[in-house]
Amino acid sequence: MLRMEKNEQQINAKEKRPKKKIIFTIVAVVLVLALLGGVLRGVALRKAQTTAEQNTTKIVPVETALVARGSIETSTKVTGQLAPKQEVQVTSKTGGKILGLYAESGDWVSKGSTLLQLEGVEVGLQVEQARNSLESTRTTYENMLKNKERMDSLYKEGIISQKDWEDFNLQVKNLESQIRQLEISLALAETQVDNLRVEAPISGVITSVSVEEGNFLSPGVPFMTLANLDEIYVEAAVSEALVNKFKPGDKVKVVVQALDKAEFTGVVETVDLVPNQAKLYPVKILLTNKDNRLKPGMFAEVQLRNEYRENIIAVPVETVIDNRSEQFVFVVEEGKAVKKPVKLGLTDGKMVEILEGLNEGEELIVVGQNYLADQDAVEVRNRGESA
């Protein structure tokens, strides 16, 4: 009996030992996990603190330029089109088949140079016939003049009658009249020959040609356009609100977009006093065009000055930030972006006048200003000479 009780106690002791081991193991695992969690939380916290520190010390790359004085001009813009001052439609006085065409579109020709030659066999024959008739009549006339002195003597001596003498003199006068008529006929025939060759009426550039060799050309029908492009007009039409701003002799700025916005100085030549059907007043502005860069048909922008201010502080429009309640810019001071409220004045769309808030020589941020707050640290990547 005593032995059985002892055996049961031994068995119970054995069963309790594994349970204690399991409990100790679980507790150890829990402690390790808790320790590991604390370490991870510490690492995460340090990372968050580092990130926060980095965010609070961010450096923004910018570009700057020195604030300088300049000028601003505002203007009213009027669109016009270029047209040659002198343009001629070339025609022929006579008709015929085109034997030769000696110029084409784009060629520059001098006044009097041959542009076209017409066929003229019949006209040539008429010239030859008129010349032969004239020479024959002149020969007859010269022979009669040789006899005239003798006929006068015979008439004075009474050898021939007055009627014979008068008939002879009448023949002389008739020959003189015939000679004059034949000279006119020859001159007309020679003119017809000359008209077979069409010459350039002015020096200039050929802007269009509508015929080819072998075509039949009718008299009086334009076949070629010739323009003198040394001087060229800007032809515009302006409203009644602007017409009085144009006065003959005034100089205006002209911008041609097709030539990379090249600028020219034009002189107002004419201002019509009567509006066209669109109730606009035609205006012509003369430009010199020695290098022939300006071409008929190009569009031009005429700029009339409204306001002009010089020796002012002016900055690019995009450097000014407008948040509705205020306008401000950023300048660099000791490596930081400093916000500067400004008062604005005249603007031409590209530059704006600064009335208050900026001084000449300050380092204005011209690129990157939209990503800044006051006192942000900045790194100047590029410094320009002036804004």
C-alpha positions as CSV (number, residue, x, y, z in Angstrom):
1,M,0.0,0.0,0.0
2,L,2.7,2.3,0.9
3,R,4.6,1.3,-2.3
4,M,1.6,2.1,-4.5
5,E,1.2,5.6,-3.0
6,K,4.9,6.2,-3.5
7,N,4.6,5.2,-7.2
8,E,1.7,7.5,-7.7
9,Q,3.6,10.4,-6.2
10,Q,6.6,9.7,-8.6
11,I,4.3,9.6,-11.6
12,N,2.6,13.0,-10.6
13,A,6.1,14.6,-10.2
14,K,7.1,13.5,-13.6
15,E,3.9,14.9,-15.2
16,K,4.4,18.3,-13.4
17,R,8.0,18.8,-14.7
18,P,7.1,19.0,-18.4
19,K,4.4,21.5,-17.7
20,K,6.8,23.8,-15.9
21,K,9.2,23.6,-18.8
22,I,6.5,24.6,-21.3
23,I,5.5,27.6,-19.1
24,F,9.1,28.7,-18.8
25,T,9.6,28.4,-22.6
26,I,6.5,30.5,-23.3
27,V,7.5,33.2,-20.9
28,A,11.0,33.3,-22.5
29,V,9.5,33.6,-26.0
30,V,7.2,36.4,-24.8
31,L,10.1,38.3,-23.3
32,V,12.3,37.9,-26.4
33,L,9.4,39.1,-28.6
34,A,8.8,42.1,-26.4
35,L,12.5,42.9,-26.4
36,L,12.6,42.6,-30.2
37,G,9.5,44.8,-30.6
38,G,11.1,47.5,-28.4
39,V,14.2,47.4,-30.6
40,L,12.2,47.7,-33.8
41,R,10.2,50.5,-32.4
42,G,13.3,52.3,-31.4
43,V,14.8,51.9,-34.9
44,A,11.5,53.2,-36.5
45,L,11.5,56.1,-34.1
46,R,15.0,57.0,-35.0
47,K,14.3,56.8,-38.7
48,A,11.2,59.0,-38.3
49,Q,13.3,61.6,-36.3
50,T,16.0,61.5,-39.0
51,T,13.4,62.0,-41.8
52,A,11.8,64.9,-39.9
53,E,15.2,66.5,-39.4
54,Q,16.0,66.1,-43.1
55,N,12.6,67.6,-44.1
56,T,13.1,70.6,-41.8
57,T,16.6,71.2,-43.3
58,K,15.7,70.7,-47.0
59,I,17.8,72.7,-49.6
60,V,15.9,73.9,-52.7
61,P,18.0,74.4,-55.9
62,V,17.3,77.8,-57.5
63,E,18.6,80.2,-60.2
64,T,19.0,83.9,-59.5
65,A,19.8,87.3,-61.2
66,L,20.6,90.7,-59.9
67,V,17.9,93.3,-59.7
68,A,18.7,96.0,-62.3
69,R,17.1,99.1,-63.7
70,G,15.6,99.2,-67.2
71,S,12.7,100.4,-69.3
72,I,9.2,99.3,-70.1
73,E,7.0,100.2,-73.0
74,T,3.4,99.3,-73.5
75,S,1.8,99.4,-77.0
76,T,-1.3,98.9,-79.0
77,K,-0.9,96.2,-81.6
78,V,-2.5,96.3,-85.1
79,T,-2.1,93.5,-87.6
80,G,-1.4,94.3,-91.3
81,Q,-0.1,92.6,-94.4
82,L,3.0,93.4,-96.5
83,A,2.5,94.6,-100.1
84,P,5.0,96.1,-102.6
85,K,5.0,99.8,-102.9
86,Q,5.5,99.5,-106.7
87,E,3.9,96.6,-108.6
88,V,3.3,96.3,-112.4
89,Q,1.2,93.9,-114.4
90,V,3.2,93.3,-117.6
91,T,1.3,93.1,-120.9
92,S,2.2,93.0,-124.6
93,K,1.0,95.6,-127.1
94,T,0.7,93.0,-129.8
95,G,-0.3,89.3,-130.0
96,G,1.4,86.3,-131.3
97,K,3.1,83.0,-130.5
98,I,5.7,83.1,-127.7
99,L,9.1,82.2,-129.1
100,G,11.2,82.9,-126.0
101,L,10.5,83.4,-122.3
102,Y,13.6,84.8,-120.6
103,A,12.6,85.2,-117.0
104,E,10.7,83.3,-114.4
105,S,9.1,83.8,-111.0
106,G,11.7,84.9,-108.4
107,D,14.1,86.4,-110.8
108,W,15.4,90.0,-110.3
109,V,15.4,91.9,-113.6
110,S,16.5,95.4,-114.5
111,K,14.4,98.0,-116.3
112,G,14.6,97.5,-120.1
113,S,15.7,93.9,-120.0
114,T,13.9,91.4,-122.4
115,L,11.3,89.3,-120.7
116,L,9.6,87.7,-123.7
117,Q,9.9,87.4,-127.5
118,L,7.0,86.9,-129.9
119,E,7.0,85.4,-133.4
120,G,6.8,88.1,-136.1
121,V,7.5,86.9,-139.6
122,E,4.7,88.9,-141.2
123,V,5.7,92.0,-139.3
124,G,9.2,91.6,-140.6
125,L,8.0,91.4,-144.1
126,Q,5.9,94.5,-143.6
127,V,9.0,96.4,-142.5
128,E,10.9,95.3,-145.5
129,Q,8.1,96.2,-147.9
130,A,7.7,99.7,-146.3
131,R,11.5,100.3,-146.4
132,N,11.7,99.3,-150.1
133,S,8.8,101.6,-151.0
134,L,10.3,104.5,-149.1
135,E,13.7,104.1,-150.8
136,S,12.1,103.8,-154.3
137,T,10.0,107.0,-153.7
138,R,13.0,108.9,-152.4
139,T,15.0,108.0,-155.5
140,T,12.2,109.3,-157.7
141,Y,12.0,112.4,-155.6
142,E,15.7,113.1,-155.8
143,N,15.6,112.8,-159.6
144,M,12.7,115.2,-159.8
145,L,14.6,117.7,-157.7
146,K,17.5,117.6,-160.2
147,N,15.0,118.5,-163.0
148,K,13.3,121.2,-161.0
149,E,16.0,123.8,-161.6
150,R,15.9,123.2,-165.3
151,M,12.1,123.3,-165.4
152,D,12.1,126.6,-163.6
153,S,14.5,128.0,-166.2
154,L,12.5,126.7,-169.1
155,Y,9.3,128.3,-167.5
156,K,11.0,131.6,-167.1
157,E,12.2,131.6,-170.7
158,G,8.7,130.8,-171.8
159,I,9.7,127.5,-173.4
160,I,7.2,125.5,-171.3
161,S,3.7,126.6,-170.3
162,Q,2.7,127.6,-166.9
163,K,0.4,124.5,-166.7
164,D,3.4,122.2,-167.4
165,W,5.5,123.9,-164.8
166,E,2.7,123.7,-162.2
167,D,2.0,120.0,-163.0
168,F,5.7,119.3,-162.4
169,N,5.8,121.1,-159.1
170,L,2.6,119.3,-158.0
171,Q,4.3,116.0,-158.7
172,V,7.2,117.1,-156.5
173,K,4.8,118.0,-153.7
174,N,3.0,114.7,-154.1
175,L,6.3,112.8,-153.8
176,E,7.1,114.7,-150.7
177,S,3.8,113.7,-149.2
178,Q,4.3,110.1,-150.2
179,I,7.7,110.1,-148.6
180,R,6.2,111.3,-145.3
181,Q,3.5,108.7,-145.4
182,L,5.9,105.9,-146.2
183,E,8.2,107.1,-143.4
184,I,5.2,106.8,-141.0
185,S,4.4,103.4,-142.4
186,L,7.9,102.2,-141.9
187,A,8.0,103.6,-138.4
188,L,4.8,101.8,-137.5
189,A,6.1,98.6,-139.0
190,E,9.3,98.9,-137.0
191,T,7.3,99.6,-133.9
192,Q,5.4,96.4,-134.5
193,V,8.8,94.6,-134.6
194,D,9.8,96.3,-131.4
195,N,6.5,95.3,-129.8
196,L,7.4,91.6,-130.4
197,R,10.0,92.0,-127.7
198,V,8.5,92.8,-124.3
199,E,10.8,94.6,-121.9
200,A,10.7,95.1,-118.1
201,P,9.0,98.4,-117.3
202,I,10.7,98.7,-113.9
203,S,13.6,97.1,-112.1
204,G,12.4,94.5,-109.6
205,V,11.5,90.9,-108.7
206,I,9.1,88.8,-110.8
207,T,6.4,87.6,-108.5
208,S,4.3,85.6,-111.0
209,V,4.3,84.3,-114.6
210,S,1.2,82.8,-116.2
211,V,2.5,81.8,-119.7
212,E,5.1,79.4,-121.3
213,E,7.0,79.2,-124.5
214,G,4.8,78.2,-127.4
215,N,1.6,79.8,-125.9
216,F,-0.3,82.4,-127.9
217,L,-0.2,85.7,-126.2
218,S,-3.1,88.1,-126.6
219,P,-2.4,91.9,-126.6
220,G,-3.3,93.7,-123.4
221,V,-3.6,90.6,-121.3
222,P,-1.3,90.5,-118.2
223,F,1.2,87.6,-118.3
224,M,3.7,88.6,-115.6
225,T,3.8,90.6,-112.4
226,L,6.8,92.6,-111.5
227,A,7.4,94.3,-108.1
228,N,10.0,96.6,-106.8
229,L,10.6,95.3,-103.3
230,D,13.3,97.8,-102.2
231,E,10.4,99.5,-100.4
232,I,7.4,97.7,-99.1
233,Y,4.1,98.7,-97.4
234,V,2.4,97.4,-94.3
235,E,-1.2,97.7,-95.3
236,A,-3.5,97.8,-92.2
237,A,-7.0,98.8,-91.4
238,V,-7.7,100.4,-88.0
239,S,-10.8,101.3,-86.0
240,E,-12.1,104.8,-85.3
241,A,-10.6,104.6,-81.8
242,L,-7.1,104.2,-83.2
243,V,-7.1,106.1,-86.5
244,N,-6.1,109.4,-84.9
245,K,-3.0,107.8,-83.4
246,F,-1.6,107.4,-86.9
247,K,-0.2,110.5,-88.5
248,P,1.8,110.7,-91.8
249,G,5.5,110.9,-91.0
250,D,5.2,109.2,-87.6
251,K,7.7,106.3,-87.0
252,V,6.3,103.1,-85.6
253,K,7.7,99.7,-84.7
254,V,6.8,96.8,-87.0
255,V,7.3,93.1,-86.0
256,V,7.3,90.3,-88.6
257,Q,6.5,87.0,-87.1
258,A,7.7,85.0,-90.1
259,L,11.2,86.4,-89.7
260,D,11.7,85.2,-86.1
261,K,9.8,88.3,-84.8
262,A,12.3,90.6,-86.5
263,E,11.7,94.3,-85.7
264,F,11.7,97.1,-88.3
265,T,11.1,100.8,-88.1
266,G,8.3,102.0,-90.4
267,V,7.0,105.5,-91.4
268,V,3.3,106.2,-91.7
269,E,2.8,107.3,-95.3
270,T,-1.0,107.5,-95.8
271,V,-4.1,107.5,-93.5
272,D,-7.4,107.3,-95.4
273,L,-10.0,109.8,-94.1
274,V,-12.9,107.6,-95.3
275,P,-13.5,104.1,-93.8
276,N,-13.9,101.0,-96.0
277,Q,-17.0,98.8,-96.0
278,A,-15.9,97.3,-92.7
279,K,-15.9,100.7,-91.1
280,L,-12.1,100.6,-90.8
281,Y,-9.6,103.2,-91.9
282,P,-6.9,101.9,-94.3
283,V,-3.3,102.9,-93.3
284,K,-0.1,102.4,-95.2
285,I,3.3,102.2,-93.4
286,L,6.5,102.3,-95.5
287,L,9.4,100.0,-94.8
288,T,12.8,99.8,-96.4
289,N,13.7,96.4,-97.7
290,K,17.2,96.5,-99.2
291,D,18.0,92.9,-98.4
292,N,14.6,91.7,-99.7
293,R,13.8,89.7,-96.5
294,L,10.3,91.1,-96.4
295,K,8.0,89.4,-98.9
296,P,4.5,90.4,-100.1
297,G,1.8,88.6,-98.3
298,M,3.7,88.3,-94.9
299,F,1.8,89.4,-91.9
300,A,3.2,92.2,-89.7
301,E,2.4,93.6,-86.3
302,V,2.4,97.4,-86.0
303,Q,3.0,98.5,-82.5
304,L,1.9,102.0,-81.3
305,R,3.5,103.2,-78.1
306,N,1.1,104.0,-75.3
307,E,3.3,104.4,-72.2
308,Y,7.1,104.4,-71.8
309,R,9.1,104.5,-68.6
310,E,12.8,104.3,-68.2
311,N,15.4,104.0,-65.4
312,I,13.0,101.9,-63.4
313,I,13.4,98.6,-61.4
314,A,11.8,96.0,-63.6
315,V,11.8,92.2,-63.2
316,P,10.4,89.3,-65.2
317,V,6.7,88.9,-64.7
318,E,7.0,85.2,-63.8
319,T,9.2,86.0,-60.8
320,V,6.3,87.7,-59.0
321,I,4.0,85.3,-57.1
322,D,0.4,86.5,-56.7
323,N,-1.7,84.7,-54.0
324,R,-4.5,87.3,-54.5
325,S,-4.0,88.9,-51.1
326,E,-0.5,90.0,-51.9
327,Q,2.3,90.0,-54.5
328,F,5.8,89.0,-53.5
329,V,9.2,87.8,-54.8
330,F,12.0,85.8,-53.2
331,V,15.6,87.0,-52.9
332,V,18.6,85.2,-51.5
333,E,20.1,86.4,-48.3
334,E,22.7,84.3,-46.5
335,G,21.8,81.1,-48.2
336,K,18.0,81.5,-47.5
337,A,15.0,82.5,-49.5
338,V,13.6,85.7,-48.1
339,K,10.0,86.7,-49.1
340,K,9.7,90.3,-50.2
341,P,6.2,91.8,-50.7
342,V,6.3,94.2,-53.7
343,K,4.1,96.9,-55.2
344,L,3.7,96.6,-58.9
345,G,3.5,99.2,-61.7
346,L,3.5,99.2,-65.5
347,T,3.9,95.9,-67.3
348,D,4.4,94.9,-71.0
349,G,3.5,91.3,-70.4
350,K,7.2,90.2,-70.1
351,M,8.6,92.6,-67.5
352,V,6.8,94.4,-64.7
353,E,7.8,97.6,-62.9
354,I,8.5,97.3,-59.1
355,L,7.4,100.5,-57.3
356,E,8.2,99.3,-53.8
357,G,9.8,96.3,-52.1
358,L,13.0,95.7,-54.2
359,N,16.3,97.5,-54.4
360,E,18.8,97.5,-57.3
361,G,21.5,94.8,-56.8
362,E,19.5,92.4,-54.7
363,E,19.8,88.7,-55.7
364,L,16.3,87.8,-57.1
365,I,15.3,84.2,-57.5
366,V,14.1,83.7,-61.1
367,V,13.8,79.9,-61.2
368,G,12.4,77.7,-58.4
369,Q,10.5,80.5,-56.7
370,N,7.2,78.6,-56.9
371,Y,8.5,75.9,-54.6
372,L,9.7,78.1,-51.8
373,A,8.6,79.2,-48.4
374,D,10.0,82.1,-46.5
375,Q,13.4,81.2,-44.9
376,D,13.9,78.0,-46.9
377,A,17.5,77.0,-47.4
378,V,18.5,77.4,-51.1
379,E,21.4,76.3,-53.3
380,V,22.0,78.8,-56.2
381,R,22.8,76.7,-59.2
382,N,23.1,79.5,-61.7
383,R,23.6,83.3,-61.2
384,G,22.6,85.7,-64.0
385,E,24.0,89.2,-64.4
386,S,20.6,91.0,-64.3
387,A,17.0,90.1,-64.0
